[in-house]
Amino acid sequence: VAAGVNLALFSDSIAQFEASNNIIRGSIESIASASAFGEYWSVSSWGRAFFAEAFGTAMLAFVIFSLTNPKNETTAKSPH
């Protein structure tokens, strides 16, 4: 769903980026524009990539658990 929203919002910008950089979709160079829709690591090691993914997942889990915790008085008073 998020990739579809990205495409709907930024399709003109992506097309301009591809045209200005002579990128043909499906070629190895198209990773430069496709990376907006998924995970294309440009880091030099899998360790860094794993850390970045684990950190992002941990932050997301923290926010979700914080907002849904019944002991959180802020969200418990206003559940909607």
Secondary structure, DSSP 8 states (H G I E B T S, - for coil): -HHHHHHHHHHHHHHHHHHHTT--TTSGGGHHHHTTSS----SS-HHHHHHHHHHHHHHHHHHHHHHH-TT-HHHHH---
